[in-house]
Structures are given as structure tokens and as C-alpha cells.
Amino acid sequence: MAANVYASATEDGGGEESGQWANSAAATIDCPDVGSELTDVPEGARGDVDNELAALDRQIAEAYQRLQNSAQAQQQDGGFAENAIMNPLKEKRAATIERIAIAIDRVGDRPEGLDSLASCTLRETGNDNGGDQNGGDQNGDGAGQDQGDQQGQDGQEGQQGQQGQQGNGGQAGNGPVAADFADITSVQPGGRGGVQGQNASRGSFTTACGVNANGVFNSDNVIVAPGVSNGAHHFHDYVGNQANNAFASDEDLAAAETSCENQDDKSSYFWPVLRLQNGTVEQDANSPGGGIEGNAGEIVTPKQVTMTFVGSPQGEVAEMPRLLRIITGDAKAFVNGPANANASWSCTGFEDRQLKDKYPLCPDGSDVVRTFKFQSCWDGRNIDSANHRTHVAFAAADGSCPGGFKAIPQLVQRIVYDVDAPSLQDGGRTSPLFAVDSFPEQVHKPITDHGDFINVFDEGLMREMVDCINEGRECDAADLGGDQGDGGGGDQGNGGDQGNGGDQGGDGGGDQGQDQEQPGGDQGDGGDQNQDGGQDQGGGQDQGQDQDQGQEQPGDQDGQNQGQDKGQEQNQGEDGAAGEPTDKADTPKTFASPKATQRGRDKDAGQGGGDGKDDEAADQTPAGNIPSAAGAGQAGSQGSEGSTGSQSAAGDLADTGAEMWPAALGGVLALCGVVLLRRVRRGDIR
């Protein structure tokens, strides 16, 4: 099982490199969201409908790319965009929507009115705000800002590019821009949360699953587009379940490895990656979902990720059904409007102030915080719905659920990043802008932020969660049931941050590249992860060594055998096991980010050997999380380095023989000497 799967195939292959995107992003394409209108799709039609909805997303992405690449033609011909891009898009959408209607009609009632959703329009993005360098003070009360305010911000036509293009790390004017940021100190603090009733369930349950420092990414979305490669058109960070990709079945998820400390939490938690627009060329620069679709720059590994489940202000909560899917927020909120948006941006020390449609400018010493509060009411029947929304709901202001719904634990996800406030005055040249990945036409607007969750908790652990919450206790999954024996499996190199509970390693995940080695021991060598890569872990931490080279190679062509032969002698049995799945011919390409893996908790750890921490580090990378063949080769080449430390404690039969033969030879020579001496003496006597 290859965990960090990047299924790269798209129907048309994307075709063009990120550098070919045009320098204009003054307009985007606004199409009605067909999926949100399909609230009732018969089970027998779901597969076909999902595929056609994915085709609609692909059509928009392709049309948007043509729009970006035809700036000169648009200037020469005012009707070019409408005639060459928008009309053909409408025709494609009409045909696809008709196929959706036919698929539903085969097994149920044909939906009415879908044909009216085929037409799309061009609209301004606000990304042409060349002169507006003061985005930082965009009406700081972002918690109340609405979509319209953000969309119309500096809608001057023309000068695009100056600030949007300069210093934004290769997103080619596709956002973000200064107007997308607000100074958190100018935001008014929000009111306190709702009052809890007398019967409120006041407990909480936390689960620690790392920060994805081992670099598990893909541009799929198994909830919205199952079976469709690049269905998200942007990259996600994954923690928890390590088998999540477009083709993962429920059985795959249930049997997968997990990065959570409590191995009975195999749930999948994923969200769009955050990137610095600093010109870094990641491995996905020429890949669908990455640079080809306008998602460029350095992927930032979170400093800290916490998942907390809380109760209901009105009463007890019920257990979540296994494999329940929940999406919070709207990845298309920039064009869809804010109805389903649920983004919350803030800064540490200022979390009583939340921004909905702006990225925060944080003061020195304060970190960027993304918060997702998931829906907490369930319809009691379905683990998903046709539009992936109607089976769950948010509680009302008083904490009550809609009629027919029951309260379930609410997942509150908090993601912290150690990134500096961008220098808006020079378009991010001095300190780079940052943004989440997005669908191309959503131009990286902060309002499009969203989170995804699939419940794969063991049912026993889910019961313990509910008991904790309903009884008013504060519980940590790491202290409850389950198989915590290899807490490392939980940590998975995911930042080591889980080592000290709530702080998640504090700067273990945050000081990426420096402090993350601390929990694993041997910081001295581990700090040079880009050089010696996961020395003590052979294939297991190969990302740190050669992420740039082989990230997209599914097998262990070069050094896998070496990594297994030598790694197994060095308390690296896991590495050998981990290498095997990636050898399958039908395994999709693997993908990992250099930054994410360099920040990996330490996978160096074993370099020092003597304190036993190398064993711990080796345990922290479950089988199936090898992102490329590069590190496997590195493991094989470890030779002397890998053997120092653990080899003496775990030699094999060949080692034993190698150590014994000099002694045996000495014994033979001594015997020969005795025989010769006797013969000489006999000769003397005669």
C-alpha cells in the first residue's frame, strides 16, 4: 500500500507548465455549481454523476487556463473570450449536464432545470489592484466581512500584474494579492460563544495525528470525486489515515496505517496545503493540481495541528457512524458566494478575532492560525449525501439541531503555521505572500478554505469519545484504549509534535527543519536531513534525502534492495517492509514535498544510535509511507553510517560468521605450528 499517493492522470493531462500561465488574472470564470443542486441522487447513479461532476470541474479549469493564456488575443479582439472560451465551455457543460440527467433518469426521476446551469460568466477577481498596496488594512473586522466586499475590492481593470505578479512566487497573477490580507490587530474581537444549557455535554476528546511532516499529499478528493485522479485540482495535506486517495475504498481506509498516536483512530483529516509565494519549485510544479493549475510556491508544513471533539450546548452527543464523511467550508466560495463558506483565519494571541475572507497579517512573534469547526448534527441515517452536505448540519445559535437530526461530537481543527507577515508594500518580495491551494478559477481567495473528515475511528474508541464528552471529562486519545505501542506509528514522522501532548511538540513541527529533530534524538545529524536524509531509516525517511529526484517514481528502482538488506540489520525492518508496496507495477505515482519531508521529525534519529532512539524513530514510519525511491537507495548506501549504533545489537548470521572466521583461521595456524614444532624436535633427536 503506497500511502502518499499522487494519482497524476487527468483526462487531458493538463498540458502546459506553470510558467506558461498568462500574466493577467483580472477576470475569472463563474459557473453555477451543479453539484450543490443535486440533493437527491439515487445510489445507482452516484458513480456516473460523480464522474460527470468532476468533468465539469475539469472543463472550468481548462477554460480558465485558456483565459489566462490568451491575454494578447483578448486585447486584440474584444469578443475573443466570449466566442473562443465561454461559448465552447457552455456547450461542453450542457452536454455533461445532460449526461447527468440521463444517469439519474435511468434509476429514478429525471431532475428538472439542470440545463439552466450550463451558462457561465466572466467576472472580476480584484487581482488587478496594482496600486493598492495597503491590503493590510482592508476593514479589519474581517469576521463580519462578506463575500461581496472581498470580491469587489479594487476592481480596477488594467494594471494587473504589478503587485500581483511581482514577488508572488510564480502564481502568475493568479493570487494572492495585497487586498487578500488584513491586519489582525485592526479586527474587532468577536463575541463569546453561545451559552451552554443545563444539560450541555461539556467534555472534550483530543486526538493527535501529526502535522504531515512526512509529506503525504495528493490532488484528489475521495469524498467529492471518488475514482477521479486530480479531482480536487489542488493539493491537500493528509494526517491520520495514510491510504486516502481517489481510489481508496472503505475497506482500504479501514485497513490503512494511521499517523495518529492512538492506532484505533484511522480517520482521515485533510485540507488544502498552504504555500509561500517565494518562487520555490516544488515537485508538483509541472503536475496537475500543482503548478499546471496555478498552485505554485513552497508548501509549508504546519507547526502544530490539533483535533478536538467537543459536545453540544443542549445535551448529550451520539456516536458518529463509521465512515461518516463531512466537508466544512466551500472550495468554490469565491464564485459560489459565502453561503457554505466556513473559513476562519487568525493569529496566535488574537484568536478572539477571526477573519473569514482575508488572510491575517500577524504581529512579530505571532503565528498564523486556520480553524475549522465542522458540522455537529447528523441526520441519523446517511454517512454521505449527493451534494455531500445535506446529511449533516450546523447547530443553531442556541446549539440545537434541526428536526430529525441528532447531535454528534463536533470536530474543531486548529492548524498553526510559523510564517512571517508578507511585505505587501513590495508585493511580497521581501517577505513572501502566502495562500491556500485552490481550484484555478478561485484564485486562492482565503474564503475558499475548507476541511474534510472521514470517520474511521474504531467503534470502541468512538464510544469512549462520546462517554468522555457526555460525562464532562477532558480525554486524550493517546491515554485511552487502542494500540499506542508504537506511538511512533502515530507520529509517523509527522512532526514529532505529538510527543508532548497539546503543544504537539511546540516547535517540533513549527521550526521546520530545525527543532523537529529534537524529539527524535540526534539533532546534530538530523538537521542535515537534506543531506543524509533518513539515514537510520533507510526507505522509511527517504524523503529527506532526495525528495527532488524520484518523488514521482513509484518503485524502489535503485536502492530498494540495498535498503532492505542493510536496513533490516539495523533495526530497520520497517524500512524493508515499507519498500515493498511501492514496487507494485500498478501503484500510482508517489509524491512528496522536499520541505515537508525535511521538516520530518527526525528521521535522522537513528544516526546517533547509542541511546536507543533510533529504534523509536524507525518505528515512527509505518510501512507504506515511502514517498520515493530516492531514500531507499540512500538507505542502501548507508553502509558504515547505518551500521554504527544498531548493527551491533541486531546482527544476522552473516555478521556472526564474519566475526568468527579470523578466530577460526588463527586456531588452524596455531595447530599447524604445533605439528611443525613436533616434527622439528623429532628431527633433532634423531
Secondary structure as UniProt FT lines:
FT   HELIX           18..20
FT   STRAND          27..30
FT   HELIX           34..37
FT   HELIX           43..45
FT   HELIX           46..69
FT   HELIX           71..76
FT   TURN            78..79
FT   HELIX           81..86
FT   HELIX           87..107
FT   HELIX           114..117
FT   STRAND          121..124
FT   TURN            127..128
FT   TURN            130..131
FT   TURN            135..136
FT   HELIX           142..144
FT   HELIX           147..151
FT   TURN            152..154
FT   TURN            160..161
FT   HELIX           162..165
FT   TURN            166..167
FT   TURN            169..170
FT   TURN            172..173
FT   HELIX           178..180
FT   STRAND          181..183
FT   HELIX           184..186
FT   TURN            198..199
FT   STRAND          204..207
FT   TURN            213..214
FT   STRAND          217..218
FT   TURN            222..224
FT   TURN            226..227
FT   TURN            229..230
FT   STRAND          236..241
FT   TURN            246..247
FT   HELIX           250..255
FT   TURN            263..264
FT   STRAND          268..272
FT   STRAND          274..276
FT   TURN            283..286
FT   TURN            288..290
FT   HELIX           291..293
FT   STRAND          298..300
FT   STRAND          304..310
FT   TURN            322..323
FT   STRAND          325..329
FT   TURN            331..332
FT   HELIX           333..336
FT   HELIX           338..340
FT   STRAND          345..347
FT   TURN            348..349
FT   TURN            351..352
FT   STRAND          359..361
FT   TURN            364..365
FT   STRAND          368..373
FT   STRAND          377..378
FT   TURN            386..387
FT   TURN            390..391
FT   STRAND          392..393
FT   TURN            397..398
FT   TURN            403..404
FT   STRAND          406..407
FT   STRAND          410..417
FT   HELIX           424..426
FT   TURN            427..428
FT   STRAND          434..436
FT   HELIX           440..442
FT   TURN            443..444
FT   HELIX           446..448
FT   STRAND          450..454
FT   HELIX           459..470
FT   TURN            471..472
FT   STRAND          474..476
FT   HELIX           477..479
FT   TURN            485..486
FT   HELIX           487..491
FT   TURN            492..493
FT   HELIX           497..503
FT   TURN            504..510
FT   TURN            512..514
FT   HELIX           515..520
FT   HELIX           523..526
FT   TURN            527..528
FT   HELIX           529..532
FT   TURN            533..534
FT   HELIX           535..541
FT   HELIX           543..546
FT   TURN            547..552
FT   TURN            557..559
FT   HELIX           560..569
FT   TURN            570..571
FT   HELIX           573..579
FT   HELIX           581..583
FT   TURN            585..586
FT   HELIX           594..598
FT   TURN            603..604
FT   HELIX           605..607
FT   TURN            610..611
FT   HELIX           613..619
FT   TURN            623..624
FT   HELIX           630..636
FT   HELIX           640..646
FT   HELIX           647..649
FT   HELIX           653..685
//
